Amino acid sequence: MTGSGRFITLDGPGGVGKSTTAAALTGFLTSHGEQVYTTAEPSHSELGRFVREHADRYQGATLACLVAADRHDHLARDVVPRLDTGVTVVCDRYVASSLVLQRLDGVPQQYLVDLNAGMRMPDLAVILTADPRNIAGRIAQRGATHRFNRDPEAPTRETALYKEAVSILRGMGVRVLMVDTGVASPKEVAERIAGFVISDLGTVPQQPDSARRQGASPS
């Protein structure tokens, strides 16, 4: 017996709290009886690691194509097999991040839309946001993790571009939830997202133990 799991993605400017929120959301859904798998993009595959390690070297359309290639591989090897067995997948960064970060890199919006055409869209795309000044403060405190963080104007530019990304995704029929992380704790943010997931997306059909085990660790 197989089912269709829910695909939830988390995007937002660097320093907005995506990884912390992903962990809190996973914990909350798991505590409510769901089988949840947390992942990220670039992925943890060999190709994904290459993208992470060379994101400063490759830029523009080259980097955008590498990210898209990793996304195709990630979906085929990691995400879709779990969704097909009824597992909820929470992904830290997805298409929305491409529509923003590669725009910062000078890639035209339509090129990015076309490049991601045919990708499996999330059941819920969560866009985390906050005051750009707060984001800049968090980045300064933790340190820049990639070249986009090194631009002091990046938080303001990213925040504006994510608003455009929300319009694009909604135009594609994707459900989008925007959450301000500047006025709530990670636990509160996760609970708000989980509440939306449960009330608006419905519960995932329960799978037999064998199917759940297969979904948790596909080959």
Salt bridges, closest charged atoms under 4 A:
GLU34 OE2 - ARG6 NH2 2.01
GLU41 OE1 - ARG71 NE 2.62
GLU41 OE2 - HIS74 ND1 2.87
ASP56 OD1 - ARG147 NE 3.84
ASP56 OD2 - ARG150 NH2 3.31
ASP73 OD1 - ARG77 NE 2.59
ASP78 OD2 - HIS74 NE2 3.43
ASP78 OD1 - ARG82 NH1 2.49
ASP105 OD2 - ARG147 NH2 2.70
ASP131 OD2 - ARG133 NH2 2.83
ASP151 OD2 - ARG157 NH1 3.23
GLU164 OE1 - ARG103 NH1 3.19
GLU191 OE2 - LYS187 NZ 2.55
ASP209 OD1 - ARG212 NH2 2.46
